[in-house]
Amino acid sequence: MVSVMITVRELIQVGGFDESSVLAGADSLENELLNVTSFDSPDGHRWLRSGEFVLTTGFPFLSQQKTCTKQLITLIDELVAIGTPGLAIKLGRYIEDLPEAVLSHATKKAFPILSFPMDKAWSDVIVPVVQYINDKQRIELDRTHAIYERFHHFLTGGAPISTLTDLLSDILAAPVSIHVPQHKWKWDSSFGSFPRDDSLDKRYGQRAPIRLIQEPLSRQKEGIHVRWLIHNQIVQGTIIIGQRERDLYAWEKVAIEQSAALLSLEMQRQRAIQETFQRFRNDFLQQLVSGQIFSHEMLMRKADEVGWELSDHYIAMLLSTSPHDKTGMELWQENHHFLNALHSFFSSNGTILYGLDQENRVLLLVPKSILASTESLSQWLQEQCLKTFTKQLDQPVFAGIGRYHPEREGIVRSYREALVSLQTALHSASPANAASFRVKSYHDLGLERIMYAVDPATEAQAFAEECLGKIQSYDREKNGQLLQTLQVFLQADGNYAEAARRLYVHKNTIKYRIQLIREWTGLNAENGHDQMLLRIAITAHVIGHRL
């Protein structure tokens, strides 16, 4: 049942009052009421309900046959607290007039007080007002029923969901816009236009505050109403209704809620289709990174089936939420949610392949052609992707990036490297102090890069060349002794005095050279972990060249 309310101004018109009957609260005649009642006992207000307008002779306001100003002011405060929209009093029966302090207090409290004519009975007001409310109730119910019928015909008639804007606009006689970025819906009705509020766009894809979940329909500036579309506490989109100089009627709210329900059904249908389609894409990605597809013809056919156009070269990336204190099902749900959040971001870029791998980690295959290097890929991932979605997910996200290897066979190697990088990123974060996101690139790994390489000896040799190449260049150009100094310093177990003794130089010279090595390589020979990497690099350099 729809509750119909009328204003005090309407009550004045229907109940036979005139404008001069308003004693206080003339600026509050838009107060709404549900019913009219009367009381004439000092404690009668205790049985009032919110929304009931009061008729009284004023007898409850007397104290020893005199009007009690303080008692009246207290009663007004109690009526306001109950939710009473106003009262009408028969002046001349028990009270000749109300004190100015009482009228002033009522006006301050936005509480209208009317003078009830002596020649009128209670029924002269109650009957026509109740009849008026009942008539409005019937009209409201008829309108609501008609709205349900129109939406039922819309739902069963097979009309495109995009025409919902015109249906709602026709019902409300106002311009309507529907915007759902994830599904690329941006529809405007043909009924005029209204100013766009760009601030609304900032909420799309963000977690909805409790206030928005509890009251998804709200009035914005310039009389525009917005119905937020929310799924799983995430703002998916909006229904925007053009200017209204008044609050919405109940039947108008019904039409808006029906529209929101139809949009929600269509979004669920689209999500179901998307998730089914994504499962096929996940299977295809798994075949790519495991090297199971050997035939070029089969590869292209499967890519066409899932709607992807393949590039020649890819770099693999793996992303996952933090595993700390999470079950396998919890991780699957979080990574699945993460993938859905990424969908709107990557669906506009058809060159990036994305999905879940066999362990339900988010897998991206990024064409090498869109990035200059893996370093720029790491920067792009942090600035354009993770900063956006960690705010939405409200939890840490970790990423591992593989290196580029030529041809499609290189995808398998890049994926394996991305897995090592991701595990390193996850291992380096503690539950107590986890950053909002952490990215590890295989190129920047040290010990892990060598230990888990397909060919550790070759990887160690490549690492040695990267690490020691700059040192050797410096020695050639400056006729320096950095490489020899590093070898002796490591043989002396990091003892500056012993290294200086063996090289016949001052200890400060050794310190200066070790500092130069740190600047050139980024590795600190005094640090245990870095010292191990430098030992590996020296060993690979010395032995590798002799094999």
NUMAR-99376 format. One record per residue (C-alpha): residue number from 1; x, y, z. Coordinates in nm, 2 decimals. Layout:
BEGIN
[node NUM [X Y Z]];
...
//
This chain:
BEGIN
[node 1 [0.00 0.00 0.00]];
[node 2 [0.14 0.34 -0.10]];
[node 3 [0.12 0.60 0.18]];
[node 4 [-0.01 0.93 0.05]];
[node 5 [0.07 1.26 0.22]];
[node 6 [-0.06 1.61 0.17]];
[node 7 [0.07 1.94 0.28]];
[node 8 [-0.06 2.18 0.54]];
[node 9 [-0.13 2.42 0.26]];
[node 10 [-0.36 2.16 0.09]];
[node 11 [-0.53 2.10 0.43]];
[node 12 [-0.61 2.48 0.45]];
[node 13 [-0.77 2.47 0.11]];
[node 14 [-0.96 2.15 0.15]];
[node 15 [-1.06 2.21 0.52]];
[node 16 [-1.22 2.55 0.45]];
[node 17 [-0.96 2.76 0.62]];
[node 18 [-0.86 3.10 0.48]];
[node 19 [-0.51 3.24 0.46]];
[node 20 [-0.57 3.47 0.76]];
[node 21 [-0.61 3.16 0.98]];
[node 22 [-0.23 3.10 0.98]];
[node 23 [-0.11 3.23 1.32]];
[node 24 [0.25 3.09 1.31]];
[node 25 [0.48 2.90 1.08]];
[node 26 [0.36 3.06 0.75]];
[node 27 [0.69 2.95 0.59]];
[node 28 [0.63 2.58 0.68]];
[node 29 [0.30 2.51 0.51]];
[node 30 [0.47 2.25 0.30]];
[node 31 [0.49 2.02 0.60]];
[node 32 [0.34 1.69 0.50]];
[node 33 [0.07 1.50 0.69]];
[node 34 [-0.09 1.16 0.67]];
[node 35 [-0.41 1.21 0.87]];
[node 36 [-0.60 1.45 1.09]];
[node 37 [-0.70 1.39 1.45]];
[node 38 [-0.80 1.58 1.77]];
[node 39 [-0.72 1.58 2.14]];
[node 40 [-0.84 1.78 2.43]];
[node 41 [-0.67 1.62 2.73]];
[node 42 [-0.34 1.74 2.87]];
[node 43 [-0.16 1.42 2.79]];
[node 44 [-0.34 1.34 2.47]];
[node 45 [-0.03 1.40 2.26]];
[node 46 [0.12 1.09 2.40]];
[node 47 [-0.10 0.88 2.17]];
[node 48 [-0.03 1.07 1.85]];
[node 49 [0.15 0.91 1.55]];
[node 50 [0.40 1.09 1.33]];
[node 51 [0.23 1.27 1.04]];
[node 52 [-0.10 1.34 1.23]];
[node 53 [-0.23 1.70 1.21]];
[node 54 [-0.40 1.80 1.54]];
[node 55 [-0.73 1.98 1.60]];
[node 56 [-0.79 2.11 1.96]];
[node 57 [-1.00 2.35 2.16]];
[node 58 [-0.69 2.46 2.35]];
[node 59 [-0.81 2.32 2.68]];
[node 60 [-0.48 2.12 2.73]];
[node 61 [-0.30 2.45 2.73]];
[node 62 [-0.47 2.60 3.03]];
[node 63 [-0.33 2.60 3.38]];
[node 64 [-0.58 2.73 3.65]];
[node 65 [-0.79 2.89 3.37]];
[node 66 [-0.49 3.08 3.24]];
[node 67 [-0.28 3.02 2.94]];
[node 68 [0.06 2.88 3.04]];
[node 69 [0.32 3.01 2.80]];
[node 70 [0.59 2.78 2.93]];
[node 71 [0.37 2.47 2.92]];
[node 72 [0.26 2.56 2.56]];
[node 73 [0.62 2.59 2.44]];
[node 74 [0.71 2.26 2.60]];
[node 75 [0.41 2.10 2.43]];
[node 76 [0.51 2.24 2.09]];
[node 77 [0.86 2.09 2.14]];
[node 78 [0.71 1.75 2.22]];
[node 79 [0.48 1.76 1.92]];
[node 80 [0.77 1.85 1.69]];
[node 81 [0.96 1.56 1.83]];
[node 82 [0.67 1.32 1.76]];
[node 83 [0.66 1.44 1.40]];
[node 84 [0.33 1.64 1.42]];
[node 85 [0.32 1.86 1.11]];
[node 86 [0.11 2.13 1.28]];
[node 87 [-0.21 2.21 1.47]];
[node 88 [-0.53 2.41 1.45]];
[node 89 [-0.68 2.57 1.77]];
[node 90 [-1.03 2.70 1.85]];
[node 91 [-0.95 3.04 1.98]];
[node 92 [-1.23 3.20 2.20]];
[node 93 [-1.35 2.87 2.36]];
[node 94 [-1.09 2.84 2.63]];
[node 95 [-0.81 3.07 2.50]];
[node 96 [-0.87 3.41 2.35]];
[node 97 [-0.53 3.43 2.19]];
[node 98 [-0.19 3.28 2.20]];
[node 99 [0.11 3.46 2.35]];
[node 100 [0.35 3.61 2.11]];
[node 101 [0.63 3.41 2.26]];
[node 102 [0.45 3.09 2.18]];
[node 103 [0.38 3.19 1.82]];
[node 104 [0.74 3.30 1.77]];
[node 105 [0.86 2.97 1.91]];
[node 106 [0.63 2.77 1.68]];
[node 107 [0.76 2.97 1.38]];
[node 108 [1.12 2.90 1.48]];
[node 109 [1.04 2.53 1.51]];
[node 110 [0.87 2.52 1.16]];
[node 111 [0.54 2.43 1.33]];
[node 112 [0.23 2.58 1.17]];
[node 113 [-0.05 2.69 1.40]];
[node 114 [-0.39 2.77 1.25]];
[node 115 [-0.70 2.94 1.40]];
[node 116 [-0.99 2.70 1.39]];
[node 117 [-1.32 2.89 1.33]];
[node 118 [-1.58 2.86 1.62]];
[node 119 [-1.86 2.78 1.38]];
[node 120 [-1.69 2.47 1.24]];
[node 121 [-1.72 2.12 1.38]];
[node 122 [-1.42 1.88 1.38]];
[node 123 [-1.60 1.68 1.11]];
[node 124 [-1.61 1.98 0.88]];
[node 125 [-1.24 1.95 0.85]];
[node 126 [-1.16 1.58 0.92]];
[node 127 [-1.42 1.44 0.67]];
[node 128 [-1.32 1.64 0.36]];
[node 129 [-0.95 1.61 0.44]];
[node 130 [-0.97 1.23 0.49]];
[node 131 [-1.17 1.21 0.17]];
[node 132 [-0.91 1.42 -0.02]];
[node 133 [-0.64 1.19 0.11]];
[node 134 [-0.83 0.88 0.01]];
[node 135 [-0.89 1.03 -0.34]];
[node 136 [-0.52 1.10 -0.38]];
[node 137 [-0.45 0.74 -0.25]];
[node 138 [-0.68 0.60 -0.52]];
[node 139 [-0.52 0.81 -0.79]];
[node 140 [-0.18 0.71 -0.67]];
[node 141 [-0.27 0.34 -0.67]];
[node 142 [-0.42 0.37 -1.02]];
[node 143 [-0.10 0.55 -1.14]];
[node 144 [0.12 0.29 -0.98]];
[node 145 [-0.08 0.00 -1.13]];
[node 146 [-0.06 0.17 -1.47]];
[node 147 [0.32 0.20 -1.43]];
[node 148 [0.35 -0.17 -1.34]];
[node 149 [0.15 -0.26 -1.65]];
[node 150 [0.37 -0.04 -1.87]];
[node 151 [0.69 -0.20 -1.74]];
[node 152 [0.54 -0.55 -1.77]];
[node 153 [0.46 -0.48 -2.14]];
[node 154 [0.81 -0.34 -2.18]];
[node 155 [0.96 -0.65 -2.03]];
[node 156 [0.75 -0.90 -2.23]];
[node 157 [0.75 -0.70 -2.55]];
[node 158 [1.12 -0.76 -2.62]];
[node 159 [1.21 -0.39 -2.66]];
[node 160 [1.58 -0.31 -2.65]];
[node 161 [1.70 -0.22 -2.30]];
[node 162 [1.84 0.11 -2.44]];
[node 163 [1.48 0.23 -2.50]];
[node 164 [1.42 0.23 -2.13]];
[node 165 [1.52 0.59 -2.11]];
[node 166 [1.24 0.70 -2.34]];
[node 167 [0.99 0.49 -2.14]];
[node 168 [1.09 0.64 -1.81]];
[node 169 [1.11 0.99 -1.96]];
[node 170 [0.76 0.95 -2.10]];
[node 171 [0.62 0.85 -1.76]];
[node 172 [0.80 1.13 -1.57]];
[node 173 [0.77 1.39 -1.84]];
[node 174 [1.14 1.47 -1.78]];
[node 175 [1.47 1.40 -1.96]];
[node 176 [1.64 1.08 -1.85]];
[node 177 [1.99 0.94 -1.89]];
[node 178 [2.13 0.60 -1.81]];
[node 179 [2.50 0.54 -1.78]];
[node 180 [2.67 0.21 -1.70]];
[node 181 [3.04 0.23 -1.80]];
[node 182 [3.12 -0.14 -1.75]];
[node 183 [2.87 -0.24 -2.02]];
[node 184 [2.93 0.07 -2.23]];
[node 185 [2.57 0.19 -2.18]];
[node 186 [2.53 0.57 -2.22]];
[node 187 [2.17 0.64 -2.33]];
[node 188 [1.98 0.97 -2.33]];
[node 189 [1.61 1.01 -2.38]];
[node 190 [1.47 1.22 -2.67]];
[node 191 [1.29 1.44 -2.41]];
[node 192 [1.52 1.74 -2.40]];
[node 193 [1.85 1.75 -2.21]];
[node 194 [1.99 1.86 -1.88]];
[node 195 [2.33 1.97 -1.75]];
[node 196 [2.58 1.68 -1.70]];
[node 197 [2.74 1.64 -1.36]];
[node 198 [3.09 1.51 -1.42]];
[node 199 [3.14 1.45 -1.05]];
[node 200 [2.91 1.15 -1.08]];
[node 201 [3.17 0.98 -1.30]];
[node 202 [3.41 0.96 -1.01]];
[node 203 [3.19 0.71 -0.83]];
[node 204 [3.16 0.46 -1.10]];
[node 205 [3.35 0.14 -1.01]];
[node 206 [3.41 0.26 -0.66]];
[node 207 [3.28 0.09 -0.34]];
[node 208 [2.95 0.24 -0.24]];
[node 209 [2.93 0.40 0.11]];
[node 210 [2.66 0.26 0.35]];
[node 211 [2.45 0.58 0.30]];
[node 212 [2.43 0.52 -0.07]];
[node 213 [2.34 0.16 -0.03]];
[node 214 [2.06 0.24 0.21]];
[node 215 [1.93 0.54 0.00]];
[node 216 [2.03 0.48 -0.36]];
[node 217 [1.78 0.75 -0.49]];
[node 218 [1.89 1.10 -0.40]];
[node 219 [1.84 1.46 -0.51]];
[node 220 [2.14 1.65 -0.65]];
[node 221 [2.20 2.01 -0.73]];
[node 222 [1.97 2.19 -0.97]];
[node 223 [1.68 1.96 -0.89]];
[node 224 [1.84 1.66 -1.07]];
[node 225 [1.76 1.32 -0.91]];
[node 226 [2.01 1.02 -0.93]];
[node 227 [1.93 0.66 -0.88]];
[node 228 [2.26 0.48 -0.82]];
[node 229 [2.29 0.12 -0.96]];
[node 230 [2.49 -0.09 -0.72]];
[node 231 [2.60 -0.45 -0.73]];
[node 232 [2.81 -0.62 -0.47]];
[node 233 [2.86 -0.29 -0.30]];
[node 234 [3.02 -0.14 -0.61]];
[node 235 [2.87 0.15 -0.80]];
[node 236 [2.79 0.02 -1.15]];
[node 237 [2.61 0.32 -1.30]];
[node 238 [2.33 0.57 -1.26]];
[node 239 [1.98 0.66 -1.38]];
[node 240 [1.97 1.04 -1.40]];
[node 241 [1.63 1.23 -1.40]];
[node 242 [1.62 1.59 -1.52]];
[node 243 [1.51 1.90 -1.32]];
[node 244 [1.23 1.88 -1.07]];
[node 245 [1.14 2.19 -0.86]];
[node 246 [0.97 1.96 -0.61]];
[node 247 [1.03 1.62 -0.44]];
[node 248 [0.93 1.31 -0.64]];
[node 249 [0.58 1.17 -0.60]];
[node 250 [0.55 0.81 -0.48]];
[node 251 [0.44 0.68 -0.82]];
[node 252 [0.74 0.85 -0.98]];
[node 253 [0.97 0.67 -0.74]];
[node 254 [0.80 0.34 -0.83]];
[node 255 [0.87 0.41 -1.20]];
[node 256 [1.24 0.48 -1.12]];
[node 257 [1.27 0.16 -0.91]];
[node 258 [1.11 -0.05 -1.18]];
[node 259 [1.37 0.09 -1.43]];
[node 260 [1.65 0.01 -1.18]];
[node 261 [1.52 -0.35 -1.14]];
[node 262 [1.51 -0.40 -1.52]];
[node 263 [1.86 -0.26 -1.56]];
[node 264 [1.98 -0.49 -1.27]];
[node 265 [1.83 -0.80 -1.45]];
[node 266 [2.00 -0.70 -1.78]];
[node 267 [2.33 -0.64 -1.60]];
[node 268 [2.31 -0.98 -1.44]];
[node 269 [2.23 -1.14 -1.78]];
[node 270 [2.53 -0.96 -1.93]];
[node 271 [2.75 -1.07 -1.65]];
[node 272 [2.64 -1.43 -1.69]];
[node 273 [2.72 -1.42 -2.06]];
[node 274 [3.05 -1.24 -1.99]];
[node 275 [3.16 -1.50 -1.73]];
[node 276 [3.07 -1.79 -1.96]];
[node 277 [3.26 -1.63 -2.24]];
[node 278 [3.55 -1.56 -2.01]];
[node 279 [3.58 -1.93 -1.91]];
[node 280 [3.65 -2.01 -2.28]];
[node 281 [3.91 -1.73 -2.28]];
[node 282 [4.07 -1.87 -1.96]];
[node 283 [4.10 -2.21 -2.12]];
[node 284 [4.26 -2.06 -2.43]];
[node 285 [4.51 -1.86 -2.22]];
[node 286 [4.60 -2.17 -2.02]];
[node 287 [4.68 -2.35 -2.35]];
[node 288 [4.89 -2.06 -2.46]];
[node 289 [5.11 -2.03 -2.15]];
[node 290 [5.15 -2.41 -2.12]];
[node 291 [5.25 -2.45 -2.49]];
[node 292 [4.98 -2.70 -2.56]];
[node 293 [4.88 -2.54 -2.90]];
[node 294 [5.13 -2.64 -3.16]];
[node 295 [4.94 -2.59 -3.49]];
[node 296 [4.93 -2.23 -3.62]];
[node 297 [4.59 -2.30 -3.78]];
[node 298 [4.45 -2.43 -3.45]];
[node 299 [4.59 -2.13 -3.26]];
[node 300 [4.43 -1.88 -3.49]];
[node 301 [4.10 -2.07 -3.50]];
[node 302 [4.07 -2.08 -3.12]];
[node 303 [4.17 -1.71 -3.09]];
[node 304 [3.89 -1.63 -3.34]];
[node 305 [3.64 -1.84 -3.13]];
[node 306 [3.70 -1.62 -2.82]];
[node 307 [3.71 -1.29 -3.02]];
[node 308 [4.08 -1.22 -2.99]];
[node 309 [4.32 -1.10 -3.26]];
[node 310 [4.67 -1.23 -3.17]];
[node 311 [4.99 -1.03 -3.18]];
[node 312 [5.32 -1.18 -3.26]];
[node 313 [5.50 -1.11 -2.93]];
[node 314 [5.36 -1.10 -2.57]];
[node 315 [5.49 -1.02 -2.22]];
[node 316 [5.32 -1.22 -1.94]];
[node 317 [5.20 -1.06 -1.62]];
[node 318 [5.03 -1.23 -1.32]];
[node 319 [4.83 -1.05 -1.05]];
[node 320 [4.68 -1.17 -0.73]];
[node 321 [4.54 -1.04 -0.40]];
[node 322 [4.74 -1.11 -0.08]];
[node 323 [4.73 -1.48 0.03]];
[node 324 [4.78 -1.40 0.40]];
[node 325 [4.51 -1.57 0.61]];
[node 326 [4.30 -1.65 0.31]];
[node 327 [4.15 -1.98 0.20]];
[node 328 [4.16 -2.10 -0.16]];
[node 329 [3.80 -2.02 -0.21]];
[node 330 [3.85 -1.67 -0.07]];
[node 331 [4.14 -1.61 -0.30]];
[node 332 [3.94 -1.73 -0.60]];
[node 333 [3.65 -1.50 -0.51]];
[node 334 [3.88 -1.20 -0.47]];
[node 335 [4.08 -1.26 -0.79]];
[node 336 [3.75 -1.33 -0.98]];
[node 337 [3.62 -1.00 -0.85]];
[node 338 [3.95 -0.83 -0.95]];
[node 339 [3.92 -0.97 -1.30]];
[node 340 [3.56 -0.83 -1.33]];
[node 341 [3.69 -0.49 -1.22]];
[node 342 [3.97 -0.51 -1.48]];
[node 343 [3.72 -0.61 -1.75]];
[node 344 [3.59 -0.26 -1.82]];
[node 345 [3.95 -0.13 -1.82]];
[node 346 [4.08 -0.39 -2.07]];
[node 347 [3.77 -0.45 -2.28]];
[node 348 [3.83 -0.12 -2.46]];
[node 349 [4.18 -0.24 -2.55]];
[node 350 [4.14 -0.54 -2.77]];
[node 351 [4.51 -0.61 -2.80]];
[node 352 [4.55 -0.71 -2.43]];
[node 353 [4.46 -1.08 -2.35]];
[node 354 [4.33 -1.12 -1.99]];
[node 355 [4.18 -1.40 -1.78]];
[node 356 [4.25 -1.64 -1.49]];
[node 357 [4.52 -1.90 -1.51]];
[node 358 [4.49 -2.26 -1.38]];
[node 359 [4.55 -2.14 -1.02]];
[node 360 [4.29 -1.86 -1.06]];
[node 361 [4.55 -1.59 -1.07]];
[node 362 [4.48 -1.29 -1.30]];
[node 363 [4.68 -1.34 -1.61]];
[node 364 [4.76 -1.06 -1.86]];
[node 365 [4.94 -1.10 -2.19]];
[node 366 [5.04 -0.76 -2.31]];
[node 367 [5.17 -0.71 -2.67]];
[node 368 [5.53 -0.60 -2.67]];
[node 369 [5.44 -0.35 -2.95]];
[node 370 [5.24 -0.12 -2.71]];
[node 371 [5.53 -0.07 -2.47]];
[node 372 [5.89 0.03 -2.52]];
[node 373 [6.03 -0.21 -2.24]];
[node 374 [5.93 -0.42 -1.95]];
[node 375 [6.03 -0.13 -1.73]];
[node 376 [5.77 0.09 -1.89]];
[node 377 [5.52 -0.19 -1.85]];
[node 378 [5.59 -0.20 -1.47]];
[node 379 [5.53 0.18 -1.45]];
[node 380 [5.22 0.16 -1.66]];
[node 381 [5.08 -0.12 -1.44]];
[node 382 [5.13 0.08 -1.13]];
[node 383 [5.01 0.42 -1.25]];
[node 384 [4.72 0.32 -1.48]];
[node 385 [4.60 0.00 -1.33]];
[node 386 [4.67 -0.10 -0.98]];
[node 387 [4.63 0.24 -0.82]];
[node 388 [4.27 0.25 -0.96]];
[node 389 [4.17 -0.10 -0.87]];
[node 390 [4.33 -0.13 -0.53]];
[node 391 [4.11 0.16 -0.42]];
[node 392 [3.80 -0.02 -0.55]];
[node 393 [3.90 -0.36 -0.40]];
[node 394 [4.01 -0.21 -0.07]];
[node 395 [4.29 -0.47 -0.04]];
[node 396 [4.65 -0.52 -0.15]];
[node 397 [4.72 -0.64 -0.50]];
[node 398 [5.05 -0.80 -0.61]];
[node 399 [5.19 -0.84 -0.96]];
[node 400 [5.48 -1.03 -1.13]];
[node 401 [5.61 -0.94 -1.47]];
[node 402 [5.80 -1.17 -1.71]];
[node 403 [6.04 -1.07 -1.98]];
[node 404 [6.00 -1.06 -2.35]];
[node 405 [6.10 -1.37 -2.54]];
[node 406 [6.05 -1.38 -2.92]];
[node 407 [5.76 -1.56 -3.10]];
[node 408 [5.47 -1.72 -2.94]];
[node 409 [5.68 -1.99 -2.79]];
[node 410 [5.83 -1.72 -2.57]];
[node 411 [5.49 -1.68 -2.40]];
[node 412 [5.56 -2.00 -2.20]];
[node 413 [5.89 -1.87 -2.07]];
[node 414 [5.75 -1.52 -2.00]];
[node 415 [5.46 -1.67 -1.80]];
[node 416 [5.70 -1.89 -1.59]];
[node 417 [5.91 -1.58 -1.52]];
[node 418 [5.59 -1.38 -1.42]];
[node 419 [5.50 -1.66 -1.18]];
[node 420 [5.85 -1.64 -1.01]];
[node 421 [5.81 -1.26 -0.99]];
[node 422 [5.47 -1.28 -0.84]];
[node 423 [5.58 -1.53 -0.58]];
[node 424 [5.87 -1.30 -0.49]];
[node 425 [5.63 -1.00 -0.46]];
[node 426 [5.39 -1.20 -0.23]];
[node 427 [5.68 -1.34 -0.02]];
[node 428 [5.83 -0.99 0.03]];
[node 429 [5.51 -0.85 0.19]];
[node 430 [5.43 -0.92 0.55]];
[node 431 [5.07 -0.93 0.67]];
[node 432 [5.13 -0.65 0.92]];
[node 433 [5.27 -0.41 0.66]];
[node 434 [5.15 -0.48 0.31]];
[node 435 [5.15 -0.20 0.06]];
[node 436 [4.84 -0.14 -0.15]];
[node 437 [5.02 -0.28 -0.44]];
[node 438 [5.36 -0.44 -0.51]];
[node 439 [5.51 -0.51 -0.85]];
[node 440 [5.81 -0.73 -0.92]];
[node 441 [5.97 -0.76 -1.26]];
[node 442 [6.17 -1.07 -1.35]];
[node 443 [6.44 -0.85 -1.50]];
[node 444 [6.50 -0.69 -1.16]];
[node 445 [6.51 -1.01 -0.96]];
[node 446 [6.84 -1.14 -0.83]];
[node 447 [6.88 -1.48 -0.66]];
[node 448 [6.52 -1.59 -0.75]];
[node 449 [6.59 -1.51 -1.12]];
[node 450 [6.88 -1.75 -1.13]];
[node 451 [6.75 -2.03 -0.90]];
[node 452 [6.42 -2.08 -1.09]];
[node 453 [6.54 -2.02 -1.44]];
[node 454 [6.49 -2.29 -1.70]];
[node 455 [6.87 -2.28 -1.76]];
[node 456 [7.03 -2.14 -1.44]];
[node 457 [7.39 -2.14 -1.58]];
[node 458 [7.28 -1.93 -1.88]];
[node 459 [7.07 -1.70 -1.66]];
[node 460 [7.37 -1.66 -1.42]];
[node 461 [7.59 -1.56 -1.72]];
[node 462 [7.33 -1.31 -1.84]];
[node 463 [7.30 -1.17 -1.49]];
[node 464 [7.68 -1.14 -1.47]];
[node 465 [7.70 -0.95 -1.79]];
[node 466 [7.43 -0.71 -1.68]];
[node 467 [7.58 -0.66 -1.34]];
[node 468 [7.95 -0.64 -1.43]];
[node 469 [7.93 -0.49 -1.77]];
[node 470 [7.92 -0.14 -1.64]];
[node 471 [8.21 -0.21 -1.41]];
[node 472 [8.42 -0.35 -1.70]];
[node 473 [8.34 -0.05 -1.91]];
[node 474 [8.45 0.19 -1.64]];
[node 475 [8.77 0.00 -1.60]];
[node 476 [8.85 0.02 -1.97]];
[node 477 [8.77 0.39 -2.00]];
[node 478 [8.93 0.50 -1.67]];
[node 479 [9.20 0.23 -1.65]];
[node 480 [9.04 0.14 -1.32]];
[node 481 [9.05 -0.16 -1.10]];
[node 482 [8.69 -0.19 -0.99]];
[node 483 [8.64 -0.55 -1.10]];
[node 484 [8.97 -0.67 -0.94]];
[node 485 [8.88 -0.47 -0.62]];
[node 486 [8.54 -0.64 -0.60]];
[node 487 [8.69 -0.99 -0.65]];
[node 488 [8.95 -0.93 -0.37]];
[node 489 [8.69 -0.76 -0.14]];
[node 490 [8.46 -1.07 -0.17]];
[node 491 [8.76 -1.31 -0.12]];
[node 492 [8.84 -1.11 0.20]];
[node 493 [8.48 -1.16 0.31]];
[node 494 [8.40 -0.79 0.30]];
[node 495 [8.70 -0.69 0.52]];
[node 496 [8.82 -0.35 0.40]];
[node 497 [9.16 -0.37 0.58]];
[node 498 [9.24 -0.71 0.45]];
[node 499 [9.14 -0.61 0.09]];
[node 500 [9.35 -0.30 0.11]];
[node 501 [9.65 -0.51 0.24]];
[node 502 [9.62 -0.75 -0.05]];
[node 503 [9.59 -0.48 -0.31]];
[node 504 [9.86 -0.26 -0.15]];
[node 505 [9.63 0.05 -0.13]];
[node 506 [9.48 0.25 0.15]];
[node 507 [9.16 0.12 0.31]];
[node 508 [8.97 0.44 0.21]];
[node 509 [9.06 0.36 -0.15]];
[node 510 [8.88 0.03 -0.12]];
[node 511 [8.58 0.21 0.03]];
[node 512 [8.57 0.46 -0.25]];
[node 513 [8.58 0.18 -0.51]];
[node 514 [8.31 -0.02 -0.34]];
[node 515 [8.09 0.29 -0.34]];
[node 516 [8.15 0.33 -0.71]];
[node 517 [8.05 -0.03 -0.77]];
[node 518 [7.73 0.03 -0.57]];
[node 519 [7.65 0.33 -0.78]];
[node 520 [7.71 0.14 -1.11]];
[node 521 [7.53 -0.18 -1.02]];
[node 522 [7.28 -0.08 -0.75]];
[node 523 [7.42 -0.36 -0.53]];
[node 524 [7.58 -0.30 -0.19]];
[node 525 [7.88 -0.53 -0.14]];
[node 526 [7.85 -0.49 0.23]];
[node 527 [7.49 -0.63 0.23]];
[node 528 [7.46 -1.01 0.28]];
[node 529 [7.20 -1.06 0.00]];
[node 530 [7.37 -0.83 -0.25]];
[node 531 [7.71 -0.98 -0.16]];
[node 532 [7.57 -1.32 -0.26]];
[node 533 [7.45 -1.19 -0.59]];
[node 534 [7.79 -1.03 -0.66]];
[node 535 [7.96 -1.36 -0.58]];
[node 536 [7.73 -1.54 -0.83]];
[node 537 [7.80 -1.27 -1.09]];
[node 538 [8.18 -1.30 -1.04]];
[node 539 [8.17 -1.68 -1.04]];
[node 540 [7.96 -1.68 -1.36]];
[node 541 [8.20 -1.42 -1.52]];
[node 542 [8.51 -1.61 -1.43]];
[node 543 [8.40 -1.97 -1.49]];
[node 544 [8.14 -1.90 -1.76]];
[node 545 [8.39 -1.75 -2.00]];
[node 546 [8.62 -2.06 -1.96]];
[node 547 [8.36 -2.32 -2.04]];
//
